[in-house]
Structure formats: structure tokens, C-alpha cells
Amino acid sequence: MKVYHHIDEFTGSGNAVVTTGTFDGVHSGHQVIIKRLNEIAAKENGESVLLTFYPHPRMVLFPDDIDLKLLTTQEEKIKLLEKYGVQHLIIHPFTKEFSRLTSLQFIREILVNKIKTKKLVIGYDHHFGRNREGSFEHLKESGPVYGFSVEEIPAQDVDHIAVSSTKIRQALTDGDLKTAREFLGHDYTLSGKVIHGEKKGRELGYPTANISVESRYKLIPSIGIYAVKAEVDGNLYRGMLYIGNRPTLNGTYQSIEVNLFDFDKDIYGKLVSVYFISRIRNDIKFNNLHELKEQLAADKLMAIHLLNQSEK
């Protein structure tokens, strides 16, 4: 997959089959659109092109909206879109100026002049342009004028499991990984760099990598203990992850810590991507460190069991 960080970097593909949107989470509804995009591209000897934006439009239009929580960082989204077979990914900077483009300007200047769209695939009830004025009907009318055709994915194809980012966010906030995975179509991912912690886990015999999530907009699942897989330097490891304030240790801030099984490497400063497999339990305040250590041993056994189950 070729990635372009401005539309001017894209020099064309000869026969562009295009879709556009934020694609946060690249959930199962998005995957229906991408699958159709790739089918058409293959059938018509074209190439699939996905136009998305960064920052997320709401970050620019509503900068004081502290409630915005995103399912994917830009890096996580790129990785997922490559996994699902997109050939060209254009990540265009979203600015207030860009948001003022009318739907006609967006069609003419972006889709036609810049991308040279031959076929456009959009999800049901997709809107675009200033004040979301553009619609499928608008695109159908403009297509013959500017030399492209448009296909809208039917509602029943996109919404067959009532996919919505809101439902996914709620499931993750509730610790309901089963529902989140069903809607996402893949494991939820959390990525960040490993930073130095207080090394309390090492003292207990369960050393952890403390993960710093850079984006304040990234959704962090509910506090608790999870069975996870973690990718480091291209290798996948099993482990268990903790999200919480460490009440037994009188913690004063939320930490995200992963204990990787059968692992003993220095990974400070490295990027770790954690894949959530199953939730083990809520966070608990123990009477002493001995009780905590006993619980961690039980958590590890449960994590191994859940990871084994997930691989069957």
C-alpha cells in the first residue's frame, strides 16, 4: 500500500476506484466498503484509492470537545487499511479552510482534478462538503458531467449487524470485548511507547512494560486486567495487561502496563501494539503485596487459558 500525506503527493493511478471518509476503527461496516472497492478495482483493471483526513474533522471543528474518543490512531488506521488490501491511501490534512469546500468544489477539485476518479464507492447515507451538504444524489448528478460513476453500498450490507462507532466505544468502555470485536471485525488495538515506571511489577516477579499512549483522543478500555497479545519489533507475544490506578500501591494516576510471558528484553522507547483478546477481571485493592502476587499468578493462568481458547 502506498501512503500519501497530502493529496498533492498523489500523482494518479490511471483508473482510480475511490472511497472517502474518516474510517475510524476500520470496523466491519467499513470493511464491506473496502471489499467492494477492491472487487471493482480488480474487475475493471483499476486501483483502489481511499481518501481520509488527519486530524479527525471533529478535532478541528470542535477543538474543545473533550468527549471525542477515537478507536484508531493514524498509525493504527494505516496498518488496518493495509491489512484489508487498500492500494493507495491518501491522508489529507483537514483544516478549517478545507472544511469550507462546498460539495461541488470537493467533487470538482478533489475527486476529479486531483484524484481523477473513475468510480466512486460510498457507504449508505454518506455526506460530504461544507455543512455535509453533499449526498449520493448529488454525486449521481455530477458523475456524468465529470466522467465518473458512483455506487452506494446498500444499508443492509453495511448495517447487517447495526455497526456504529458509538456502539463499539460503549462496548470498550464497558469492558465488553466480545461485542467490540464483533462490530470491529478484529481485535481492538492500543499502541504506545514503553516508558520507565516504578518497577513494582519486577519486584513482584511480574515485570511490566509501561505504555504511554500519545494521543489524548485514543479510547482506553475500562480499567481491569486483560489477556492480550503484544507486538514488539514485528514479533508477537502473549501477555496480560493492566489498566488502572494501582490502588494496592496507592497509585495516583492511571497506568497501562503489560506483562509479556516468557520475555526478558530491554524495550524502553520502543513501540508496542497491544491486541485485546479477553477481559479477566475488575481492578481490586488488596490488603498487601502478598495477596496481589497470588492474584497475579491466578491472572496469568487465566490469561493463558483465554489465549488458548481464542486460538482454537
C-alpha positions as CSV (number, residue, x, y, z in Angstrom):
1,M,0.0,0.0,0.0
2,K,1.3,3.5,-0.9
3,V,0.6,6.2,1.6
4,Y,0.4,9.9,0.8
5,H,0.2,12.6,3.5
6,H,-1.2,15.3,1.2
7,I,-3.4,15.0,-1.9
8,D,-0.8,16.8,-4.0
9,E,1.6,13.8,-3.4
10,F,-0.8,11.5,-5.3
11,T,0.1,11.5,-8.9
12,G,-2.8,9.3,-10.1
13,S,-3.3,5.6,-10.7
14,G,-4.7,5.6,-14.2
15,N,-8.0,4.1,-13.3
16,A,-8.9,5.2,-9.7
17,V,-11.6,3.4,-7.8
18,V,-12.2,5.7,-4.9
19,T,-13.9,5.9,-1.5
20,T,-13.6,8.6,1.1
21,G,-14.4,9.0,4.8
22,T,-12.8,9.1,8.3
23,F,-12.8,5.3,8.7
24,D,-12.1,5.5,12.4
25,G,-11.7,1.9,13.7
26,V,-11.9,0.4,10.2
27,H,-14.8,-1.6,11.6
28,S,-16.8,-4.3,9.9
29,G,-19.1,-1.7,8.1
30,H,-16.0,0.0,6.7
31,Q,-14.7,-3.4,5.6
32,V,-17.8,-4.0,3.5
33,I,-17.0,-0.8,1.6
34,I,-13.3,-1.6,1.2
35,K,-14.1,-5.1,0.0
36,R,-16.4,-3.8,-2.7
37,L,-13.8,-1.1,-3.6
38,N,-11.2,-3.8,-4.2
39,E,-13.6,-6.0,-6.1
40,I,-14.4,-3.2,-8.5
41,A,-10.8,-2.3,-8.9
42,A,-9.8,-5.9,-9.7
43,K,-12.7,-6.3,-12.1
44,E,-12.1,-3.0,-14.0
45,N,-8.3,-3.2,-14.1
46,G,-8.1,-0.3,-11.7
47,E,-6.5,0.5,-8.4
48,S,-8.3,1.1,-5.1
49,V,-7.8,4.6,-3.6
50,L,-9.0,5.6,-0.1
51,L,-9.1,9.3,0.8
52,T,-9.2,10.1,4.5
53,F,-8.3,13.0,6.7
54,Y,-6.0,14.0,9.6
55,P,-6.6,15.4,12.1
56,H,-10.1,13.9,12.6
57,P,-12.6,16.7,11.4
58,R,-14.1,17.0,14.9
59,M,-10.7,17.9,16.4
60,V,-10.5,20.9,14.0
61,L,-14.2,22.0,14.0
62,F,-14.7,21.4,17.8
63,P,-11.3,21.7,19.4
64,D,-12.8,22.0,22.9
65,D,-14.7,18.7,22.6
66,I,-13.1,16.6,25.3
67,D,-15.6,13.8,24.8
68,L,-14.2,12.8,21.4
69,K,-12.6,9.3,21.7
70,L,-11.2,7.6,18.6
71,L,-10.9,3.9,18.0
72,T,-7.7,4.2,16.0
73,T,-4.6,6.4,15.9
74,Q,-3.4,7.4,12.5
75,E,-0.7,4.7,12.6
76,E,-3.2,2.0,13.7
77,K,-5.6,3.0,10.9
78,I,-2.8,2.8,8.3
79,K,-1.9,-0.7,9.5
80,L,-5.6,-1.9,9.3
81,L,-6.2,-0.4,5.8
82,E,-3.1,-2.1,4.5
83,K,-4.3,-5.4,6.1
84,Y,-7.6,-5.0,4.2
85,G,-6.0,-4.5,0.8
86,V,-6.2,-0.8,0.0
87,Q,-3.7,0.0,-2.7
88,H,-3.4,3.8,-2.3
89,L,-4.1,5.7,0.9
90,I,-4.3,9.5,0.8
91,I,-4.3,11.2,4.3
92,H,-5.1,14.8,3.5
93,P,-4.7,17.5,6.2
94,F,-8.1,18.6,7.5
95,T,-8.2,22.3,8.2
96,K,-11.0,24.8,8.7
97,E,-10.3,26.1,5.2
98,F,-10.7,22.6,3.8
99,S,-14.0,22.2,5.7
100,R,-15.4,25.2,3.8
101,L,-15.2,23.5,0.4
102,T,-18.7,23.1,-1.0
103,S,-19.8,19.6,-2.1
104,L,-19.4,20.8,-5.8
105,Q,-15.9,22.1,-5.1
106,F,-15.0,18.8,-3.3
107,I,-16.2,16.8,-6.3
108,R,-14.5,19.0,-8.9
109,E,-11.3,19.9,-7.2
110,I,-10.6,16.8,-5.1
111,L,-12.3,13.8,-6.7
112,V,-11.9,14.9,-10.3
113,N,-8.9,17.2,-10.7
114,K,-6.7,15.7,-8.1
115,I,-7.6,12.0,-7.9
116,K,-9.0,11.6,-11.4
117,T,-11.8,9.4,-10.0
118,K,-13.3,6.9,-12.5
119,K,-15.6,5.1,-10.0
120,L,-16.6,6.2,-6.5
121,V,-17.9,3.8,-3.9
122,I,-19.6,5.3,-0.8
123,G,-21.4,3.9,2.2
124,Y,-25.1,4.3,2.7
125,D,-26.2,7.9,3.7
126,H,-22.7,9.3,3.2
127,H,-22.4,13.1,3.3
128,F,-19.6,15.4,2.5
129,G,-18.6,19.0,1.8
130,R,-19.4,22.2,3.7
131,N,-22.2,21.5,6.3
132,R,-22.4,17.9,5.0
133,E,-24.4,19.2,2.1
134,G,-23.2,16.6,-0.4
135,S,-25.1,13.4,-0.9
136,F,-25.4,10.3,-3.0
137,E,-28.0,12.1,-5.3
138,H,-25.6,15.0,-5.7
139,L,-22.8,12.6,-6.7
140,K,-25.1,10.7,-9.2
141,E,-26.0,14.0,-10.9
142,S,-22.3,15.1,-11.0
143,G,-20.9,11.8,-12.3
144,P,-21.9,12.1,-15.9
145,V,-20.7,15.7,-16.0
146,Y,-17.3,14.9,-14.7
147,G,-16.8,11.4,-16.1
148,F,-17.1,9.1,-13.1
149,S,-19.7,6.7,-11.9
150,V,-20.8,6.2,-8.3
151,E,-22.0,3.2,-6.3
152,E,-23.7,3.3,-2.9
153,I,-23.3,0.3,-0.6
154,P,-26.9,-0.6,0.4
155,A,-27.9,0.0,4.0
156,Q,-28.5,-3.7,4.7
157,D,-24.9,-4.6,3.6
158,V,-23.3,-2.0,5.9
159,D,-25.7,-2.3,8.8
160,H,-26.3,-6.0,8.9
161,I,-25.1,-6.1,12.5
162,A,-26.0,-2.5,13.2
163,V,-22.4,-1.4,13.2
164,S,-21.7,2.0,14.7
165,S,-18.6,3.5,16.2
166,T,-20.7,4.7,19.1
167,K,-21.7,1.1,20.0
168,I,-18.1,0.0,19.7
169,R,-16.9,2.8,22.0
170,Q,-19.6,1.9,24.6
171,A,-18.6,-1.8,24.5
172,L,-15.0,-1.0,25.1
173,T,-15.9,1.4,27.9
174,D,-17.9,-1.4,29.5
175,G,-15.1,-3.9,29.1
176,D,-17.3,-5.9,26.7
177,L,-14.6,-7.1,24.3
178,K,-16.8,-9.7,22.7
179,T,-19.3,-7.1,21.4
180,A,-16.5,-4.7,20.4
181,R,-14.7,-7.5,18.4
182,E,-18.0,-8.5,16.7
183,F,-18.6,-4.9,15.5
184,L,-14.9,-4.2,14.7
185,G,-14.2,-7.4,12.8
186,H,-10.8,-7.6,14.5
187,D,-9.2,-7.2,17.9
188,Y,-9.1,-3.8,19.5
189,T,-5.6,-2.3,19.4
190,L,-3.7,0.1,21.7
191,S,-0.3,1.3,20.7
192,G,2.3,3.4,22.5
193,K,5.9,3.7,23.5
194,V,7.4,1.9,26.5
195,I,8.4,4.3,29.3
196,H,10.1,3.9,32.7
197,G,7.8,3.1,35.5
198,E,8.3,2.4,39.2
199,K,9.4,-1.2,38.6
200,K,6.9,-2.6,41.2
201,G,5.9,-5.4,38.9
202,R,9.5,-6.6,38.7
203,E,9.7,-6.7,42.5
204,L,6.6,-8.9,42.5
205,G,8.0,-11.2,39.8
206,Y,5.8,-9.9,37.1
207,P,7.8,-7.2,35.2
208,T,5.7,-4.9,33.1
209,A,6.2,-2.6,30.2
210,N,4.6,0.8,31.0
211,I,2.9,2.0,27.8
212,S,2.5,5.7,27.1
213,V,-0.4,6.5,24.6
214,E,0.5,9.7,22.9
215,S,-2.9,10.8,21.6
216,R,-5.3,12.1,24.2
217,Y,-8.2,11.2,21.9
218,K,-7.4,7.5,21.8
219,L,-10.1,5.5,23.6
220,I,-8.7,3.5,26.6
221,P,-10.9,0.5,27.5
222,S,-12.3,0.2,31.0
223,I,-10.0,-0.4,33.9
224,G,-9.1,-4.0,34.7
225,I,-7.0,-7.0,33.7
226,Y,-6.9,-8.3,30.2
227,A,-5.5,-11.3,28.3
228,V,-3.6,-9.8,25.3
229,K,-1.2,-10.3,22.6
230,A,1.5,-7.7,22.0
231,E,3.6,-6.9,19.0
232,V,7.2,-5.7,19.6
233,D,9.8,-5.4,16.7
234,G,7.5,-7.4,14.4
235,N,7.2,-10.3,16.9
236,L,4.0,-11.3,18.7
237,Y,4.0,-12.2,22.4
238,R,1.3,-13.4,24.8
239,G,0.7,-11.5,28.0
240,M,-1.7,-9.8,30.4
241,L,-2.4,-6.1,30.6
242,Y,-3.4,-3.9,33.4
243,I,-5.3,-0.6,33.1
244,G,-6.0,1.3,36.4
245,N,-4.7,3.5,39.2
246,R,-2.9,0.6,41.1
247,P,-5.0,1.0,44.3
248,T,-2.9,-1.6,46.3
249,L,0.2,0.6,45.7
250,N,-1.8,3.8,46.4
251,G,-1.4,5.0,42.9
252,T,-2.4,8.5,41.9
253,Y,-2.7,8.2,38.1
254,Q,-3.9,5.7,35.6
255,S,-1.3,3.5,34.1
256,I,-1.3,1.0,31.3
257,E,1.1,-1.9,31.9
258,V,1.7,-5.2,30.0
259,N,3.4,-8.2,31.4
260,L,4.8,-10.3,28.5
261,F,5.1,-14.0,29.1
262,D,8.5,-15.7,28.6
263,F,10.0,-12.3,27.7
264,D,13.2,-10.6,29.0
265,K,14.4,-7.9,26.7
266,D,15.0,-4.2,27.1
267,I,12.3,-2.4,25.1
268,Y,12.3,1.1,26.7
269,G,11.5,3.6,24.0
270,K,10.1,1.0,21.6
271,L,6.6,1.0,20.2
272,V,4.3,-1.8,21.5
273,S,0.9,-2.6,19.9
274,V,-1.4,-4.5,22.2
275,Y,-4.3,-6.6,20.9
276,F,-7.1,-7.1,23.4
277,I,-8.3,-10.7,23.5
278,S,-10.3,-11.1,26.6
279,R,-11.1,-9.3,29.9
280,I,-10.1,-11.2,33.0
281,R,-11.4,-9.2,35.9
282,N,-12.0,-5.8,37.5
283,D,-9.3,-3.9,39.4
284,I,-9.1,-4.7,43.1
285,K,-7.4,-3.2,46.1
286,F,-5.6,-5.9,48.0
287,N,-4.7,-5.8,51.7
288,N,-1.0,-6.4,51.0
289,L,1.5,-7.2,48.2
290,H,1.4,-11.0,49.0
291,E,-2.3,-11.1,48.1
292,L,-1.6,-9.1,45.0
293,K,1.2,-11.5,44.0
294,E,-1.1,-14.5,44.5
295,Q,-3.8,-12.9,42.3
296,L,-1.3,-12.1,39.6
297,A,-0.3,-15.8,39.5
298,A,-4.0,-16.7,39.1
299,D,-4.5,-13.9,36.4
300,K,-1.6,-15.4,34.4
301,L,-3.1,-18.9,34.4
302,M,-6.5,-17.4,33.3
303,A,-4.8,-15.3,30.6
304,I,-3.1,-18.4,29.2
305,H,-6.4,-20.3,29.2
306,L,-8.2,-17.5,27.5
307,L,-5.5,-17.1,24.9
308,N,-5.5,-20.8,24.2
309,Q,-9.3,-20.6,23.8
310,S,-9.0,-17.7,21.3
311,E,-6.6,-19.7,19.1
312,K,-8.9,-22.8,18.7
